[in-house]
Structures are given as structure tokens and as C-alpha cells.
Amino acid sequence: MYSRIFSGVFLLLVSACNGASDEGGAETKRATTAADPSASAPRIDCAIGGGEYAPACTVAREEIDGAAVLTVRHPDGGFRLLRVTADGEVTAADGAVPAAVSTGAAGATEVAIDGDRYRLPPGALPAPEP
């Protein structure tokens, strides 16, 4: 007898939870997207995991301890932190893998870290101080 009551209550709870997640899930997703600062952040070309370049990453910039810190967000949710000093030097601000930096086409700065590559347009970096 108790097993039938438990089974009935369990099915009722599962049904209620399933319906609530369908209704509230869409609203929660919309609210998260609207509040996500990377949703409106500028896009840059990136090649994640050795793939081809595509305008798939977003970049946000903030000043920390006199240096610009760029947060580059990958489409899969991963990210990299890049530190840009006043003289334009770019280094990895997270992890132990150093950044390889070069100048690419149209004056873009190309940064490679552990198989991931990013093209930072000239406006993303501060101008070097004289």
C-alpha cells in the first residue's frame, strides 16, 4: 500500500517539476541573456583549440592596477584573461602558459595561448605612451 502511495506522490512531483521548468525555463534563460554583459560585448576573431578563425569570441575591457585586462570569452563558455600594459605588452593574466604575441594583418595583434588564438583589433589595445 505504501509503495503505491509513494509511487503516486513521486509521479505527481515529477509532473509538477517538469511543467514548472518548461514554463520558467524560457523566462530564466531570457533574463540571464539580458543580464549577461558579454551578450552585447564586441566580437573578435578567434580560433579555439586550433580551429579556424571566426568572429566567435567576445571581449570586455577593464582597468586593474594601471593595466588593461581583457576578458576574452569563448563561444563554449571558456575564457582567457589578457593583461595589456601601458606600453602595449600583452601577457596572459591567468594560468601558467605564456602568451605568444605577434602583429597580424591590418595592424591586429595576434595572441596565441595553448592552442587558442585571438586577433585583437588595434582599438582593443591602449596606445603606447610616448
N, C-alpha and C positions, 0 to 999 in steps of 0.2 A: 504494500500500500504506500509506504513512504517513498519507494522508488518511483512510483507513478506520479506522486505529488511533486517530487523533486524534478522529474523529467519535464512535467508541465510548467513548473516555475522557471526552469532553465530555458526552455523554448520561448517562453514569454519574454524573459530578459534578453535573450539573443535577438528576438524580433524587434524589441523596443530599441536596443542599441543599434541595430542595423538601420532602422528607419531614421534615427536621430543623426547618425553620421552622414547619411545621404543628404539630409536637409541642411545641416550645419556645416558640412564639409566644404561646400562651394562658397559659402559666405566666409568661412575661415580662410580659405585659400585667397579669395579676393582681398580680404583685409590685410593678409600677410604681404601680398604683392604690392598693394598700395603703400604699405608702410616700409617696404624694402627699399633702402636708398640706392641699391645697385640697379633697380628697375629703370631708373632714369639716368644712370651714370653713362658717360661717353663710352663707346665701344672702341676697342683697338684690335689690330690683327694679332692673333696668337696661334701657335702650333703646339698643342698639348700632347705629350708623350711621343714626340717625334712625328706627328701628323703634319698635314699641310696647313699653311697659314689661312686663316679665315677671320672675319671680324666678329669673333665669338666671345671675347673677354671684355669685361667692363673694368674701368679704372676709376678710383677715387683718390683724392689727394688731401693730405692734412699736414700741418707743421708740427713737428715734435722735436724739442731740444735744438732748434735752429736749423733743422734739416727737413726737407720734404720727405714724407713717407707715402709711397703709392701702394694702395691695396689693389692688386690685380686679381679679379675674381674669374674663375674658370666656369664654363657652362655646366660642368658636373658638380659644382658646389665647392670645389677646392679653391685655394687662393695662394698668392705669394705676396710677401711684403718686400718692397724695394725702397732702399734709403738713397736719397739723392742729396748730396751735399751742395753747399752754395757755389762751389766751383764746378758743378756738373758731374761729379763722380757718382756712378751708380753701383751700389753693392746690395747683396741680399741682406735683408734685415731679419730674416727668420732662417733657422736651420744652420747646418754646418757646411752646406755645399756652396762654394763661391759662385758669383755671377760672372760669366764671360760677356764682356760688353764690346760692341763694335758699331761702326757707323754704316747704316744701310742706305737704300735708295731714298731720294728726296729729303735727305737730312735726318731721317728717322734714326733713333738709337735702338739697336737690336740687342736684346738681353737674352742669354741662354743660361738656364739653371737646370741641371739634372734631367735633360731630355725635353724640357719645356722651353719654348722660345716666344718672345714678345717683341713687337715693334711699337716703340713709343714715339709718337709724332713729336716734332720739335716743340710744340706748345705744352707738352706734358712735363717737360723738364724746366727748371729755373734757368734763366740766362746766367752765364758765368759772370762773376763780379770782376771788374777791371783791376 
